[in-house]
Each structure stands twice: as structure tokens, then as C-alpha cells.
Amino acid sequence: MKKFCLLLLVGTCLIAFAMAWKPGQIVCARWSGTYYLATVTAANGDQWDVIYADGDHAMLAESDLHELPGDPGLKAGDKVLAIWNNGAKFYSGVVEDVCQLSYLVKWDDGSTPSWVPAGKILRHFEVENP
């Protein structure tokens, strides 16, 4: 029984470590209630130091960061948050079409649909107010 408990503890620690953000990792990070591209620079306890694409810095909780998967595996009809027009801010929309690792997004604000590469789009998540 002791061996099982020890293995469970070690496994849990390894999973937690594997899920931790790593310096240099590009993420979707909260700033004043919206999300922008940022790079993780360091960990400080349970907080993560990030630098945004515009050069601003912040210390954020785990819940304020979201992974940008290389291939989010989206399909037509999926709600998304995506970078518009090579910017750094995430906007909401719906996938209209998929072509290899790019997604045609119909923007919720009525802007003309545009193609977004896989590294700048993620499945929509519930945004909590800060």
C-alpha cells in the first residue's frame, strides 16, 4: 500500500510539473479582462511572469493563462478566440472553414471573415471577469 501511495504521489507531481508553463512558451494571457499574446518569462511561486507582445509585463495566476495548441483540431461551427489581422489581441468568432492548419474565422463583431493560422487560435473558453 505504501508503494502505491508513493507512486501516486510521484505521478501527481510529475503531471503537475508537466503542466507548468515554461519560460519562452507563447500563451494567451489576460490583461484587463481581455486576452493577448504573451511569452512566459519566469515562475514566482504560484504566479507566472509574462511579457506581452507590446512589451508590457505582468505577474499572472495560472487561471489567467491559456495554452495555444499547435493544432487545436477545430472544425466548422466551433467557437474560438483568435488573433485578427496579425495583431496581438484575441477576438471571438466561429470557424467557417478549415484548410490544413489554417481556419477561416467569421468574427463576432461582423468584420470580414479571415484566415488564422493554427498557432494563433484556440477553442473558446468561458472568460471570467477579473
Residue, then its C-alpha position, 0 to 999 in steps of 0.5 A: m500500500k505504501k508503494f502505491c501511495l508513493l507512486l501516486l504521489v510521484g505521478t501527481c507531481l510529475i503531471a503537475f510539473a508537466m503542466a507548468w508553463k515554461p519560460g519562452q512558451i507563447v500563451c494567451a494571457r489576460w490583461s484587463g479582462t481581455y486576452y493577448l499574446a504573451t511569452v512566459t518569462a519566469a515562475n514566482g511561486d504560484q504566479w507566472d511572469v509574462i511579457y506581452a507582445d507590446g512589451d508590457h509585463a505582468m505577474l499572472a495566476e495560472s487561471d489567467l493563462h491559456e495554452l495555444p495548441g499547435d493544432p487545436g483540431l477545430k472544425a466548422g461551427d466551433k467557437v474560438l478566440a483568435i488573433w485578427n489581422n496579425g495583431a496581438k489581441f484575441y477576438s471571438g468568432v466561429v470557424e467557417d472553414v478549415c484548410q490544413l492548419s489554417y481556419l477561416v474565422k467569421w468574427d463576432d463583431g461582423s468584420t470580414p471573415s479571415w484566415v488564422p493560422a493554427g498557432k494563433i487560435l484556440r477553442h473558446f473558453e468561458v472568460e471570467n471577469p477579473 
